[in-house]
Amino acid sequence: MRLYTLLLRLLLPFALVRLWWRSRNHAQYAPRWGERLGYGPPLVAGSLWIHAVSVGEVRAAIPLIRALLDEHPDIPLLVTTTTLTGAAQVDMLFGQSVYHRFAPFDLPSAVKRFLAATRPRAAVILETELWPNLFQALRRADIPLVLANVRLSDRSYRRYRRFRGLTANMLAVPAIIAVQSSADAGRLQALGASARVIHVTGNMKFELSPTAGLREAAQALRYAWGERLVWVAASTHQGEEEIVLDVHARLQAIFPTLLLILVPRHPERFEAVGKLIRQRGLSVVERSLGLPVNPDIAVLFGDTMGELMLFFAAADCAFIGGSLVHTGGHNPLEALALGVPTVFGPHMFNFDEIGTLTLKAGAGLQVRDTLGLAETIGRYLGDQEARSAAGRAGEELVLAHQGACAQTLRLLVPLLRRPQPSLAGP
C-alpha cells in the first residue's frame, strides 16, 4: 500500500498537467481542479454517493439515478466522475437534481478531504474501480461500499491476480458486490471476495428505453435531410476517422446522396477531426452551428455532447468506434436498443460479452479492416430487409437482458435509511 501511494504521489504532477491540458477548452470546469485533490465546499450530509468514471458509466447509471430520484426523493444524490465528458453528461442529464463533484485522486489526504466535505451515507462505485486508499478510508469511516454493475474480464482478472494480497484486502471492504454474470462472480471469488456479498444482477447497460420524444426528434432530422441513406460512425478514435472517411468515399460511389454522421469520442479532438474532414475535400456541417444539412452535404460532424442517441435514432446503420484500433471498443447497446444494425471492428475486448451477444442475435456484424467495413456498411445500406431484421434482433436482445437496475436498487434500499456518518474535518 505504501509503495502504491508513493507511486501515485510521484505521478500527481503529470496527472495535473494532463488535467489542465484536457480542460483548457472547458472554462466551466477549469476552476474545479481542486476537487481532484478533495477540496470543495461542504455538501449536505447523508447523500448517496454514486461514482461513474466517464460517459459510458454515467449513461449506465441513468436508470438507477432516475429510480432513486423518483422513489427516494428525500435522499440527496452525489454523482462523481473522473472525466470532463462524464461531468458534462451529468450536468446535461440531471442538472440541479443531483450534486456533482470530480472524484478525488486515490491519495489518503485527498480522500480524507473529500469524505469530510461530502459525508455520504453509502458509496456506490460503478464497474470495476478498485481504489485501495479510498476503500480503506470508507471502512474506517463506517461508510458501506457497494460495487455495482461489476464486470471482470479475463484480462483484468490476470492483472489483479498479480497483486493478490492488495486485491484481496480491497475486496474485503465492499458490503455488496453486484456483478454482471456468474463468470464475473467466480473471478472475484478467486481474487478473495466473499461469496456472501456477491450478487449476480445482470448488466445495467441494457437498461435502455428510448423515448417517443427521441424518436420524434430523429424523424424530424430525417425529414429535414430528405430522402437519403444515413450511417453514423460513433465514438471514433485517432486513426479511425481516416478509415471512416475512406469508407464513406467508396460508398458514395454506390449511394451518391449518402450522409455520414461522424462523432469522435473525445471533444478535445473535435478541432483536429474537423480539419481532417476538410482536408479530404468533403462538404461538411458542424452540428454545433445548427446549420441545415443540405443535399450537397456529405458529412454531418457531431461536435456536440449528449446527442449520440439522437444520431443513432436517425441512422440506417452504425459503426462503433474504438474497435478498429487497439482501444477495446465502445458500447453498442444504444444503437441496438434503437433498432439500428451495428458494425464493429476486431478489437472489442472491453465489450466482448456484449459483442458476442450481438453477433449471436444477428443484430450486427464484426469486420477486420477498411475493406470489411466498406462491404458490411454497404450491405446494410443496400438491403432494407437485412437492416430491419438486424434492427429487430437488436431491440429484442436489449429487452431480454433488462432487470439489473431493479435488482441493484433492491440491494441498495437497506443502506438508504442508515444514519449518516460523523466525519472529522481534514
Secondary structure, DSSP 8 states (H G I E B T S, - for coil): -HHHHHHHHHHHHHHHHHHHHHHTT-TTTGGGGGGGGT------TT-EEEE--SHHHHHHHHHHHHHHHHH-TTS-EEEEESSHHHHHHHHHHHGGGSEEEE---S-HHHHHHHHHHH--SEEEEESS---HHHHHHHHHTT--EEEEEE---HHHHHHHHTTHHHHHHHHTS-SEEEESSHHHHHHHHHTT--GGGEEE---GGG-----HHHHHHHHHHHHHH-S--EEEEEEE-TTHHHHHHHHHHHHHTTSTT-EEEEEES-GGGHHHHHHHHHHTT--EEEGGGT----TT--EEE--SSS-HHHHHHT-SEEEESSTTTTT-----HHHHHTT--EEE-S--GGGHHHHHHHHHHTSEEE--SHHHHHHHHHHHHH-HHHHHHHHHHHHHHHHHT--HHHHHHHHHHHHHTS--------
